[in-house]
Amino acid sequence: MTTNHTVNHTMPLTLGQKIRLLRQTAERSEPETCLLLQIPYYTYLRYEAGILYPTENALRKIAKLYTISHAELLNYSQKQTKNNSK
C-alpha cells in the first residue's frame, strides 16, 4: 500500500538565494548587477553562493538597487517575488 504525502513546506531561503532571486526577478545578469552595485564580480558571486556574507554597506546597496528596505532584504521570500511579479 502506497500513500502519497504531499508536503508543502518551503525551506527558508538563504541570504545568497534571496539576492540571486531578486537579481533574476529583475532580469539582470551577474556582471550587470556588479556594475550597478559597484561590487567586484567574484565578491558578488560569493554572496549569491552563500560563501561570503555581504558587508552592511553591500546590504544597503543591494536593498537600494531593488528598492526594498534592509529588513525586507533580510526577510525576503520566494512568496514575495511571486506576488511582486503579478
Distance bins in CASP14 RR format, pairs under 12 A and 6 or more apart:
PFRMAT RR
TARGET T0000
AUTHOR 0000-0000-0000
RMODE 2
METHOD distances of the structure
MODEL  1
8 79 0 0 0 0 0 1 0 0 0 0 0
10 17 0 0 0 0 0 1 0 0 0 0 0
10 77 1 0 0 1 0 0 0 0 0 0 0
10 78 1 0 0 1 0 0 0 0 0 0 0
10 79 1 0 0 1 0 0 0 0 0 0 0
10 82 0 0 0 0 0 1 0 0 0 0 0
11 17 0 0 0 0 1 0 0 0 0 0 0
11 77 0 0 0 0 0 1 0 0 0 0 0
11 78 0 0 0 0 1 0 0 0 0 0 0
12 18 0 0 0 0 1 0 0 0 0 0 0
12 74 0 0 0 0 0 1 0 0 0 0 0
12 75 0 0 0 0 1 0 0 0 0 0 0
12 76 0 0 0 0 0 1 0 0 0 0 0
12 77 1 0 0 1 0 0 0 0 0 0 0
12 78 0 0 0 0 1 0 0 0 0 0 0
12 79 0 0 0 0 0 1 0 0 0 0 0
13 19 0 0 0 0 1 0 0 0 0 0 0
13 20 0 0 0 0 1 0 0 0 0 0 0
13 21 1 0 0 1 0 0 0 0 0 0 0
13 22 0 0 0 0 0 1 0 0 0 0 0
13 48 0 0 0 0 0 1 0 0 0 0 0
13 50 0 0 0 0 0 1 0 0 0 0 0
13 73 0 0 0 0 0 1 0 0 0 0 0
13 74 0 0 0 0 0 1 0 0 0 0 0
13 75 0 0 0 0 1 0 0 0 0 0 0
13 76 1 0 0 1 0 0 0 0 0 0 0
13 77 1 0 0 1 0 0 0 0 0 0 0
13 78 1 0 0 1 0 0 0 0 0 0 0
13 79 0 0 0 0 0 1 0 0 0 0 0
13 80 0 0 0 0 0 1 0 0 0 0 0
13 81 0 0 0 0 1 0 0 0 0 0 0
14 20 0 0 0 0 1 0 0 0 0 0 0
14 21 0 0 0 0 0 1 0 0 0 0 0
14 47 0 0 0 0 0 1 0 0 0 0 0
14 48 0 0 0 0 1 0 0 0 0 0 0
14 49 0 0 0 0 1 0 0 0 0 0 0
14 50 1 0 0 1 0 0 0 0 0 0 0
14 51 0 0 0 0 0 1 0 0 0 0 0
14 53 0 0 0 0 1 0 0 0 0 0 0
14 54 0 0 0 0 0 1 0 0 0 0 0
14 74 0 0 0 0 0 1 0 0 0 0 0
14 76 0 0 0 0 0 1 0 0 0 0 0
14 77 0 0 0 0 0 1 0 0 0 0 0
14 78 0 0 0 0 0 1 0 0 0 0 0
15 21 0 0 0 0 0 1 0 0 0 0 0
15 22 0 0 0 0 0 1 0 0 0 0 0
15 46 0 0 0 0 0 1 0 0 0 0 0
15 47 1 0 0 1 0 0 0 0 0 0 0
15 48 0 0 0 0 1 0 0 0 0 0 0
15 49 0 0 0 0 0 1 0 0 0 0 0
15 50 1 0 0 1 0 0 0 0 0 0 0
15 51 0 0 0 0 0 1 0 0 0 0 0
15 52 0 0 0 0 0 1 0 0 0 0 0
15 53 1 0 0 1 0 0 0 0 0 0 0
15 54 1 0 0 1 0 0 0 0 0 0 0
15 58 0 0 0 0 0 1 0 0 0 0 0
15 59 0 0 0 0 1 0 0 0 0 0 0
15 62 0 0 0 0 1 0 0 0 0 0 0
15 63 0 0 0 0 0 1 0 0 0 0 0
15 70 0 0 0 0 0 1 0 0 0 0 0
15 73 1 0 0 1 0 0 0 0 0 0 0
15 74 1 0 0 1 0 0 0 0 0 0 0
15 75 0 0 0 0 0 1 0 0 0 0 0
15 76 0 0 0 0 1 0 0 0 0 0 0
15 77 0 0 0 0 0 1 0 0 0 0 0
16 22 0 0 0 0 1 0 0 0 0 0 0
16 23 0 0 0 0 1 0 0 0 0 0 0
16 24 0 0 0 0 0 1 0 0 0 0 0
16 44 0 0 0 0 0 1 0 0 0 0 0
16 45 0 0 0 0 0 1 0 0 0 0 0
16 46 0 0 0 0 1 0 0 0 0 0 0
16 47 1 0 1 0 0 0 0 0 0 0 0
16 48 1 0 1 0 0 0 0 0 0 0 0
16 49 1 0 0 1 0 0 0 0 0 0 0
16 50 1 0 1 0 0 0 0 0 0 0 0
16 51 0 0 0 0 1 0 0 0 0 0 0
16 52 0 0 0 0 1 0 0 0 0 0 0
16 53 0 0 0 0 1 0 0 0 0 0 0
16 54 0 0 0 0 1 0 0 0 0 0 0
16 58 0 0 0 0 0 1 0 0 0 0 0
16 59 0 0 0 0 0 1 0 0 0 0 0
16 62 0 0 0 0 1 0 0 0 0 0 0
16 73 0 0 0 0 0 1 0 0 0 0 0
16 74 0 0 0 0 0 1 0 0 0 0 0
16 76 0 0 0 0 1 0 0 0 0 0 0
17 23 0 0 0 0 0 1 0 0 0 0 0
17 24 0 0 0 0 0 1 0 0 0 0 0
17 47 0 0 0 0 0 1 0 0 0 0 0
17 48 1 0 0 1 0 0 0 0 0 0 0
17 49 0 0 0 0 1 0 0 0 0 0 0
17 50 0 0 0 0 1 0 0 0 0 0 0
17 76 0 0 0 0 1 0 0 0 0 0 0
17 77 0 0 0 0 1 0 0 0 0 0 0
17 78 0 0 0 0 1 0 0 0 0 0 0
17 81 0 0 0 0 0 1 0 0 0 0 0
18 24 0 0 0 0 0 1 0 0 0 0 0
18 25 0 0 0 0 0 1 0 0 0 0 0
18 47 0 0 0 0 0 1 0 0 0 0 0
18 48 0 0 0 0 1 0 0 0 0 0 0
18 50 0 0 0 0 0 1 0 0 0 0 0
18 54 0 0 0 0 0 1 0 0 0 0 0
18 59 0 0 0 0 0 1 0 0 0 0 0
18 62 0 0 0 0 1 0 0 0 0 0 0
18 63 0 0 0 0 0 1 0 0 0 0 0
18 66 0 0 0 0 1 0 0 0 0 0 0
18 68 0 0 0 0 0 1 0 0 0 0 0
18 72 0 0 0 0 1 0 0 0 0 0 0
18 73 1 0 0 1 0 0 0 0 0 0 0
18 74 0 0 0 0 1 0 0 0 0 0 0
18 75 0 0 0 0 1 0 0 0 0 0 0
18 76 1 0 1 0 0 0 0 0 0 0 0
18 77 1 0 0 1 0 0 0 0 0 0 0
18 78 0 0 0 0 1 0 0 0 0 0 0
18 79 0 0 0 0 0 1 0 0 0 0 0
18 80 0 0 0 0 1 0 0 0 0 0 0
18 81 0 0 0 0 1 0 0 0 0 0 0
19 25 0 0 0 0 0 1 0 0 0 0 0
19 26 0 0 0 0 0 1 0 0 0 0 0
19 28 0 0 0 0 0 1 0 0 0 0 0
19 30 0 0 0 0 0 1 0 0 0 0 0
19 33 0 0 0 0 1 0 0 0 0 0 0
19 34 0 0 0 0 0 1 0 0 0 0 0
19 37 0 0 0 0 0 1 0 0 0 0 0
19 39 0 0 0 0 0 1 0 0 0 0 0
19 43 0 0 0 0 0 1 0 0 0 0 0
19 44 0 0 0 0 1 0 0 0 0 0 0
19 45 0 0 0 0 0 1 0 0 0 0 0
19 46 0 0 0 0 0 1 0 0 0 0 0
19 47 1 0 1 0 0 0 0 0 0 0 0
19 48 1 0 1 0 0 0 0 0 0 0 0
19 49 0 0 0 0 1 0 0 0 0 0 0
19 50 0 0 0 0 1 0 0 0 0 0 0
19 52 0 0 0 0 0 1 0 0 0 0 0
19 53 0 0 0 0 0 1 0 0 0 0 0
19 54 1 0 0 1 0 0 0 0 0 0 0
19 58 0 0 0 0 1 0 0 0 0 0 0
19 59 0 0 0 0 1 0 0 0 0 0 0
19 61 0 0 0 0 0 1 0 0 0 0 0
19 62 1 0 0 1 0 0 0 0 0 0 0
19 63 0 0 0 0 0 1 0 0 0 0 0
19 65 0 0 0 0 0 1 0 0 0 0 0
19 66 0 0 0 0 1 0 0 0 0 0 0
19 68 0 0 0 0 0 1 0 0 0 0 0
19 73 1 0 0 1 0 0 0 0 0 0 0
19 74 0 0 0 0 0 1 0 0 0 0 0
19 76 0 0 0 0 1 0 0 0 0 0 0
19 81 0 0 0 0 0 1 0 0 0 0 0
20 26 0 0 0 0 0 1 0 0 0 0 0
20 28 0 0 0 0 0 1 0 0 0 0 0
20 29 0 0 0 0 0 1 0 0 0 0 0
20 30 0 0 0 0 1 0 0 0 0 0 0
20 33 0 0 0 0 1 0 0 0 0 0 0
20 44 0 0 0 0 0 1 0 0 0 0 0
20 45 0 0 0 0 1 0 0 0 0 0 0
20 46 0 0 0 0 0 1 0 0 0 0 0
20 47 0 0 0 0 1 0 0 0 0 0 0
20 48 1 0 1 0 0 0 0 0 0 0 0
20 49 0 0 0 0 1 0 0 0 0 0 0
20 50 0 0 0 0 1 0 0 0 0 0 0
20 62 0 0 0 0 0 1 0 0 0 0 0
20 76 0 0 0 0 0 1 0 0 0 0 0
20 78 0 0 0 0 0 1 0 0 0 0 0
20 81 0 0 0 0 0 1 0 0 0 0 0
21 27 0 0 0 0 0 1 0 0 0 0 0
21 28 0 0 0 0 0 1 0 0 0 0 0
21 48 0 0 0 0 1 0 0 0 0 0 0
21 62 0 0 0 0 0 1 0 0 0 0 0
21 66 0 0 0 0 0 1 0 0 0 0 0
21 68 0 0 0 0 0 1 0 0 0 0 0
21 73 0 0 0 0 0 1 0 0 0 0 0
21 76 1 0 0 1 0 0 0 0 0 0 0
21 77 0 0 0 0 1 0 0 0 0 0 0
21 78 1 0 0 1 0 0 0 0 0 0 0
21 79 0 0 0 0 0 1 0 0 0 0 0
21 80 0 0 0 0 1 0 0 0 0 0 0
21 81 1 0 1 0 0 0 0 0 0 0 0
21 82 0 0 0 0 0 1 0 0 0 0 0
21 84 0 0 0 0 0 1 0 0 0 0 0
21 85 0 0 0 0 0 1 0 0 0 0 0
22 28 0 0 0 0 1 0 0 0 0 0 0
22 33 0 0 0 0 1 0 0 0 0 0 0
22 36 0 0 0 0 0 1 0 0 0 0 0
22 37 0 0 0 0 0 1 0 0 0 0 0
22 47 0 0 0 0 0 1 0 0 0 0 0
22 48 0 0 0 0 1 0 0 0 0 0 0
22 62 1 0 0 1 0 0 0 0 0 0 0
22 63 0 0 0 0 1 0 0 0 0 0 0
22 64 0 0 0 0 0 1 0 0 0 0 0
22 65 0 0 0 0 1 0 0 0 0 0 0
22 66 1 0 1 0 0 0 0 0 0 0 0
22 67 0 0 0 0 0 1 0 0 0 0 0
22 68 0 0 0 0 1 0 0 0 0 0 0
22 72 0 0 0 0 0 1 0 0 0 0 0
22 73 1 0 0 1 0 0 0 0 0 0 0
22 76 1 0 0 1 0 0 0 0 0 0 0
22 77 0 0 0 0 0 1 0 0 0 0 0
22 78 0 0 0 0 0 1 0 0 0 0 0
22 80 0 0 0 0 1 0 0 0 0 0 0
22 81 1 0 0 1 0 0 0 0 0 0 0
22 84 0 0 0 0 1 0 0 0 0 0 0
22 85 0 0 0 0 0 1 0 0 0 0 0
23 29 0 0 0 0 1 0 0 0 0 0 0
23 30 1 0 0 1 0 0 0 0 0 0 0
23 31 0 0 0 0 0 1 0 0 0 0 0
23 32 0 0 0 0 1 0 0 0 0 0 0
23 33 1 0 1 0 0 0 0 0 0 0 0
23 34 0 0 0 0 0 1 0 0 0 0 0
23 36 0 0 0 0 1 0 0 0 0 0 0
23 37 0 0 0 0 1 0 0 0 0 0 0
23 39 0 0 0 0 0 1 0 0 0 0 0
23 44 0 0 0 0 1 0 0 0 0 0 0
23 45 0 0 0 0 0 1 0 0 0 0 0
23 47 0 0 0 0 0 1 0 0 0 0 0
23 48 1 0 0 1 0 0 0 0 0 0 0
23 62 0 0 0 0 1 0 0 0 0 0 0
23 65 0 0 0 0 1 0 0 0 0 0 0
23 66 0 0 0 0 1 0 0 0 0 0 0
23 76 0 0 0 0 0 1 0 0 0 0 0
23 81 0 0 0 0 0 1 0 0 0 0 0
24 30 0 0 0 0 0 1 0 0 0 0 0
24 32 0 0 0 0 0 1 0 0 0 0 0
24 33 0 0 0 0 0 1 0 0 0 0 0
24 48 0 0 0 0 1 0 0 0 0 0 0
24 66 0 0 0 0 0 1 0 0 0 0 0
24 78 0 0 0 0 0 1 0 0 0 0 0
24 81 0 0 0 0 1 0 0 0 0 0 0
24 85 0 0 0 0 0 1 0 0 0 0 0
25 33 0 0 0 0 0 1 0 0 0 0 0
25 65 0 0 0 0 0 1 0 0 0 0 0
25 66 0 0 0 0 1 0 0 0 0 0 0
25 68 0 0 0 0 0 1 0 0 0 0 0
25 76 0 0 0 0 0 1 0 0 0 0 0
25 78 0 0 0 0 1 0 0 0 0 0 0
25 80 0 0 0 0 1 0 0 0 0 0 0
25 81 1 0 1 0 0 0 0 0 0 0 0
25 82 0 0 0 0 1 0 0 0 0 0 0
25 83 0 0 0 0 0 1 0 0 0 0 0
25 84 1 0 0 1 0 0 0 0 0 0 0
25 85 1 0 0 1 0 0 0 0 0 0 0
25 86 0 0 0 0 0 1 0 0 0 0 0
26 32 0 0 0 0 1 0 0 0 0 0 0
26 33 0 0 0 0 1 0 0 0 0 0 0
26 36 0 0 0 0 1 0 0 0 0 0 0
26 37 0 0 0 0 0 1 0 0 0 0 0
26 62 0 0 0 0 0 1 0 0 0 0 0
26 65 0 0 0 0 1 0 0 0 0 0 0
26 66 1 0 0 1 0 0 0 0 0 0 0
26 67 0 0 0 0 0 1 0 0 0 0 0
26 68 0 0 0 0 0 1 0 0 0 0 0
26 81 0 0 0 0 0 1 0 0 0 0 0
26 84 0 0 0 0 0 1 0 0 0 0 0
26 85 0 0 0 0 0 1 0 0 0 0 0
27 33 0 0 0 0 0 1 0 0 0 0 0
27 85 0 0 0 0 0 1 0 0 0 0 0
28 34 0 0 0 0 1 0 0 0 0 0 0
28 35 0 0 0 0 1 0 0 0 0 0 0
28 36 1 0 0 1 0 0 0 0 0 0 0
28 37 0 0 0 0 0 1 0 0 0 0 0
28 44 0 0 0 0 0 1 0 0 0 0 0
28 48 0 0 0 0 0 1 0 0 0 0 0
28 62 0 0 0 0 0 1 0 0 0 0 0
28 65 0 0 0 0 1 0 0 0 0 0 0
28 66 0 0 0 0 1 0 0 0 0 0 0
29 35 0 0 0 0 1 0 0 0 0 0 0
29 36 0 0 0 0 0 1 0 0 0 0 0
29 41 0 0 0 0 0 1 0 0 0 0 0
29 44 0 0 0 0 0 1 0 0 0 0 0
29 45 0 0 0 0 0 1 0 0 0 0 0
29 48 0 0 0 0 0 1 0 0 0 0 0
30 36 0 0 0 0 0 1 0 0 0 0 0
30 37 0 0 0 0 0 1 0 0 0 0 0
30 39 0 0 0 0 0 1 0 0 0 0 0
30 40 0 0 0 0 0 1 0 0 0 0 0
30 41 1 0 0 1 0 0 0 0 0 0 0
30 42 0 0 0 0 1 0 0 0 0 0 0
30 43 0 0 0 0 0 1 0 0 0 0 0
30 44 1 0 0 1 0 0 0 0 0 0 0
30 45 1 0 0 1 0 0 0 0 0 0 0
30 46 0 0 0 0 0 1 0 0 0 0 0
30 47 0 0 0 0 0 1 0 0 0 0 0
30 48 1 0 0 1 0 0 0 0 0 0 0
30 49 0 0 0 0 0 1 0 0 0 0 0
31 37 0 0 0 0 0 1 0 0 0 0 0
31 39 0 0 0 0 0 1 0 0 0 0 0
31 40 0 0 0 0 0 1 0 0 0 0 0
31 41 1 0 0 1 0 0 0 0 0 0 0
31 42 0 0 0 0 0 1 0 0 0 0 0
31 44 0 0 0 0 1 0 0 0 0 0 0
31 45 0 0 0 0 0 1 0 0 0 0 0
32 39 0 0 0 0 0 1 0 0 0 0 0
32 41 0 0 0 0 0 1 0 0 0 0 0
32 44 0 0 0 0 0 1 0 0 0 0 0
32 65 0 0 0 0 0 1 0 0 0 0 0
33 39 0 0 0 0 1 0 0 0 0 0 0
33 40 0 0 0 0 0 1 0 0 0 0 0
33 41 0 0 0 0 1 0 0 0 0 0 0
33 43 0 0 0 0 0 1 0 0 0 0 0
33 44 1 0 0 1 0 0 0 0 0 0 0
33 45 0 0 0 0 0 1 0 0 0 0 0
33 47 0 0 0 0 1 0 0 0 0 0 0
33 48 0 0 0 0 1 0 0 0 0 0 0
33 58 0 0 0 0 0 1 0 0 0 0 0
33 61 0 0 0 0 0 1 0 0 0 0 0
33 62 0 0 0 0 1 0 0 0 0 0 0
33 65 1 0 0 1 0 0 0 0 0 0 0
33 66 0 0 0 0 1 0 0 0 0 0 0
34 40 1 0 0 1 0 0 0 0 0 0 0
34 41 1 0 1 0 0 0 0 0 0 0 0
34 42 0 0 0 0 1 0 0 0 0 0 0
34 43 0 0 0 0 1 0 0 0 0 0 0
34 44 1 0 1 0 0 0 0 0 0 0 0
34 45 0 0 0 0 1 0 0 0 0 0 0
34 46 0 0 0 0 0 1 0 0 0 0 0
34 47 0 0 0 0 0 1 0 0 0 0 0
34 48 0 0 0 0 0 1 0 0 0 0 0
34 58 0 0 0 0 0 1 0 0 0 0 0
34 61 0 0 0 0 0 1 0 0 0 0 0
34 62 0 0 0 0 0 1 0 0 0 0 0
34 65 0 0 0 0 0 1 0 0 0 0 0
35 41 0 0 0 0 1 0 0 0 0 0 0
35 44 0 0 0 0 1 0 0 0 0 0 0
35 61 0 0 0 0 0 1 0 0 0 0 0
35 65 0 0 0 0 0 1 0 0 0 0 0
36 44 0 0 0 0 0 1 0 0 0 0 0
36 61 0 0 0 0 1 0 0 0 0 0 0
36 62 0 0 0 0 1 0 0 0 0 0 0
36 64 0 0 0 0 1 0 0 0 0 0 0
36 65 1 0 1 0 0 0 0 0 0 0 0
36 66 0 0 0 0 0 1 0 0 0 0 0
37 43 0 0 0 0 1 0 0 0 0 0 0
37 44 1 0 0 1 0 0 0 0 0 0 0
37 47 0 0 0 0 1 0 0 0 0 0 0
37 48 0 0 0 0 0 1 0 0 0 0 0
37 54 0 0 0 0 1 0 0 0 0 0 0
37 55 0 0 0 0 0 1 0 0 0 0 0
37 57 0 0 0 0 0 1 0 0 0 0 0
37 58 1 0 0 1 0 0 0 0 0 0 0
37 59 0 0 0 0 0 1 0 0 0 0 0
37 60 0 0 0 0 0 1 0 0 0 0 0
37 61 1 0 1 0 0 0 0 0 0 0 0
37 62 1 0 0 1 0 0 0 0 0 0 0
37 63 0 0 0 0 0 1 0 0 0 0 0
37 64 0 0 0 0 1 0 0 0 0 0 0
37 65 1 0 0 1 0 0 0 0 0 0 0
37 66 0 0 0 0 0 1 0 0 0 0 0
38 44 0 0 0 0 0 1 0 0 0 0 0
38 57 0 0 0 0 0 1 0 0 0 0 0
38 58 0 0 0 0 1 0 0 0 0 0 0
38 60 0 0 0 0 0 1 0 0 0 0 0
38 61 1 0 0 1 0 0 0 0 0 0 0
38 62 0 0 0 0 0 1 0 0 0 0 0
38 64 0 0 0 0 0 1 0 0 0 0 0
38 65 0 0 0 0 0 1 0 0 0 0 0
39 45 0 0 0 0 1 0 0 0 0 0 0
39 46 0 0 0 0 0 1 0 0 0 0 0
39 47 1 0 0 1 0 0 0 0 0 0 0
39 48 0 0 0 0 0 1 0 0 0 0 0
39 52 0 0 0 0 0 1 0 0 0 0 0
39 54 0 0 0 0 1 0 0 0 0 0 0
39 55 0 0 0 0 1 0 0 0 0 0 0
39 57 0 0 0 0 1 0 0 0 0 0 0
39 58 1 0 0 1 0 0 0 0 0 0 0
39 59 0 0 0 0 0 1 0 0 0 0 0
39 60 0 0 0 0 0 1 0 0 0 0 0
39 61 1 0 0 1 0 0 0 0 0 0 0
39 62 0 0 0 0 1 0 0 0 0 0 0
39 65 0 0 0 0 0 1 0 0 0 0 0
40 46 0 0 0 0 1 0 0 0 0 0 0
40 47 0 0 0 0 0 1 0 0 0 0 0
40 52 0 0 0 0 0 1 0 0 0 0 0
40 58 0 0 0 0 0 1 0 0 0 0 0
41 47 0 0 0 0 0 1 0 0 0 0 0
41 48 0 0 0 0 0 1 0 0 0 0 0
42 48 0 0 0 0 0 1 0 0 0 0 0
42 49 0 0 0 0 0 1 0 0 0 0 0
42 51 0 0 0 0 1 0 0 0 0 0 0
42 52 0 0 0 0 1 0 0 0 0 0 0
43 49 0 0 0 0 0 1 0 0 0 0 0
43 50 0 0 0 0 0 1 0 0 0 0 0
43 51 0 0 0 0 1 0 0 0 0 0 0
43 52 1 0 0 1 0 0 0 0 0 0 0
43 53 0 0 0 0 0 1 0 0 0 0 0
43 54 0 0 0 0 1 0 0 0 0 0 0
43 55 0 0 0 0 1 0 0 0 0 0 0
43 57 0 0 0 0 0 1 0 0 0 0 0
43 58 1 0 0 1 0 0 0 0 0 0 0
43 61 0 0 0 0 0 1 0 0 0 0 0
43 62 0 0 0 0 0 1 0 0 0 0 0
44 50 0 0 0 0 0 1 0 0 0 0 0
44 51 0 0 0 0 0 1 0 0 0 0 0
44 52 0 0 0 0 1 0 0 0 0 0 0
44 54 0 0 0 0 1 0 0 0 0 0 0
44 58 0 0 0 0 1 0 0 0 0 0 0
44 61 0 0 0 0 0 1 0 0 0 0 0
44 62 0 0 0 0 1 0 0 0 0 0 0
44 65 0 0 0 0 0 1 0 0 0 0 0
45 51 0 0 0 0 1 0 0 0 0 0 0
45 52 0 0 0 0 1 0 0 0 0 0 0
46 52 1 1 0 0 0 0 0 0 0 0 0
46 53 0 0 0 0 1 0 0 0 0 0 0
46 54 0 0 0 0 1 0 0 0 0 0 0
46 55 0 0 0 0 0 1 0 0 0 0 0
46 58 0 0 0 0 0 1 0 0 0 0 0
47 53 1 0 0 1 0 0 0 0 0 0 0
47 54 1 0 1 0 0 0 0 0 0 0 0
47 55 0 0 0 0 1 0 0 0 0 0 0
47 58 1 0 0 1 0 0 0 0 0 0 0
47 59 0 0 0 0 1 0 0 0 0 0 0
47 61 0 0 0 0 0 1 0 0 0 0 0
47 62 0 0 0 0 1 0 0 0 0 0 0
47 73 0 0 0 0 0 1 0 0 0 0 0
48 54 0 0 0 0 0 1 0 0 0 0 0
48 58 0 0 0 0 0 1 0 0 0 0 0
48 62 0 0 0 0 0 1 0 0 0 0 0
52 58 0 0 0 0 1 0 0 0 0 0 0
53 59 0 0 0 0 1 0 0 0 0 0 0
53 62 0 0 0 0 0 1 0 0 0 0 0
53 74 0 0 0 0 0 1 0 0 0 0 0
54 60 0 0 0 0 1 0 0 0 0 0 0
54 61 0 0 0 0 1 0 0 0 0 0 0
54 62 1 0 0 1 0 0 0 0 0 0 0
54 63 0 0 0 0 0 1 0 0 0 0 0
54 70 0 0 0 0 0 1 0 0 0 0 0
54 73 0 0 0 0 1 0 0 0 0 0 0
54 74 0 0 0 0 0 1 0 0 0 0 0
55 61 0 0 0 0 1 0 0 0 0 0 0
55 62 0 0 0 0 0 1 0 0 0 0 0
56 62 0 0 0 0 0 1 0 0 0 0 0
56 63 0 0 0 0 0 1 0 0 0 0 0
56 70 0 0 0 0 1 0 0 0 0 0 0
56 73 0 0 0 0 0 1 0 0 0 0 0
56 74 0 0 0 0 0 1 0 0 0 0 0
57 63 0 0 0 0 0 1 0 0 0 0 0
57 64 0 0 0 0 0 1 0 0 0 0 0
57 70 0 0 0 0 0 1 0 0 0 0 0
58 64 0 0 0 0 0 1 0 0 0 0 0
58 65 0 0 0 0 0 1 0 0 0 0 0
58 70 0 0 0 0 0 1 0 0 0 0 0
58 73 0 0 0 0 0 1 0 0 0 0 0
59 65 0 0 0 0 0 1 0 0 0 0 0
59 66 0 0 0 0 0 1 0 0 0 0 0
59 68 0 0 0 0 0 1 0 0 0 0 0
59 69 0 0 0 0 0 1 0 0 0 0 0
59 70 1 0 1 0 0 0 0 0 0 0 0
59 71 0 0 0 0 0 1 0 0 0 0 0
59 72 0 0 0 0 0 1 0 0 0 0 0
59 73 1 0 0 1 0 0 0 0 0 0 0
59 74 1 0 0 1 0 0 0 0 0 0 0
59 76 0 0 0 0 0 1 0 0 0 0 0
60 66 0 0 0 0 0 1 0 0 0 0 0
60 68 0 0 0 0 0 1 0 0 0 0 0
60 69 0 0 0 0 1 0 0 0 0 0 0
60 70 1 0 0 1 0 0 0 0 0 0 0
60 71 0 0 0 0 0 1 0 0 0 0 0
60 73 0 0 0 0 1 0 0 0 0 0 0
60 74 0 0 0 0 0 1 0 0 0 0 0
61 68 0 0 0 0 0 1 0 0 0 0 0
61 70 0 0 0 0 0 1 0 0 0 0 0
61 73 0 0 0 0 0 1 0 0 0 0 0
62 68 0 0 0 0 1 0 0 0 0 0 0
62 69 0 0 0 0 0 1 0 0 0 0 0
62 70 0 0 0 0 1 0 0 0 0 0 0
62 72 0 0 0 0 0 1 0 0 0 0 0
62 73 1 0 0 1 0 0 0 0 0 0 0
62 74 0 0 0 0 0 1 0 0 0 0 0
62 76 0 0 0 0 0 1 0 0 0 0 0
63 69 1 0 0 1 0 0 0 0 0 0 0
63 70 1 0 1 0 0 0 0 0 0 0 0
63 71 0 0 0 0 1 0 0 0 0 0 0
63 72 1 0 0 1 0 0 0 0 0 0 0
63 73 1 0 1 0 0 0 0 0 0 0 0
63 74 0 0 0 0 1 0 0 0 0 0 0
63 75 0 0 0 0 0 1 0 0 0 0 0
63 76 0 0 0 0 1 0 0 0 0 0 0
64 70 0 0 0 0 1 0 0 0 0 0 0
64 72 0 0 0 0 0 1 0 0 0 0 0
64 73 0 0 0 0 1 0 0 0 0 0 0
65 73 0 0 0 0 1 0 0 0 0 0 0
66 72 0 0 0 0 1 0 0 0 0 0 0
66 73 1 0 0 1 0 0 0 0 0 0 0
66 76 0 0 0 0 1 0 0 0 0 0 0
66 80 0 0 0 0 0 1 0 0 0 0 0
66 81 0 0 0 0 0 1 0 0 0 0 0
66 84 0 0 0 0 1 0 0 0 0 0 0
67 73 0 0 0 0 0 1 0 0 0 0 0
67 84 0 0 0 0 0 1 0 0 0 0 0
68 74 0 0 0 0 1 0 0 0 0 0 0
68 75 0 0 0 0 1 0 0 0 0 0 0
68 76 1 0 0 1 0 0 0 0 0 0 0
68 77 0 0 0 0 0 1 0 0 0 0 0
68 80 0 0 0 0 1 0 0 0 0 0 0
68 81 0 0 0 0 0 1 0 0 0 0 0
68 84 0 0 0 0 1 0 0 0 0 0 0
69 75 0 0 0 0 1 0 0 0 0 0 0
69 76 0 0 0 0 0 1 0 0 0 0 0
70 76 0 0 0 0 0 1 0 0 0 0 0
72 80 0 0 0 0 1 0 0 0 0 0 0
72 81 0 0 0 0 0 1 0 0 0 0 0
72 84 0 0 0 0 0 1 0 0 0 0 0
73 80 0 0 0 0 0 1 0 0 0 0 0
76 82 0 0 0 0 0 1 0 0 0 0 0
76 83 0 0 0 0 0 1 0 0 0 0 0
76 84 0 0 0 0 0 1 0 0 0 0 0
77 83 0 0 0 0 1 0 0 0 0 0 0
77 84 0 0 0 0 0 1 0 0 0 0 0
78 84 0 0 0 0 0 1 0 0 0 0 0
78 85 0 0 0 0 0 1 0 0 0 0 0
79 85 0 0 0 0 0 1 0 0 0 0 0
79 86 0 0 0 0 0 1 0 0 0 0 0
80 86 0 0 0 0 0 1 0 0 0 0 0
END
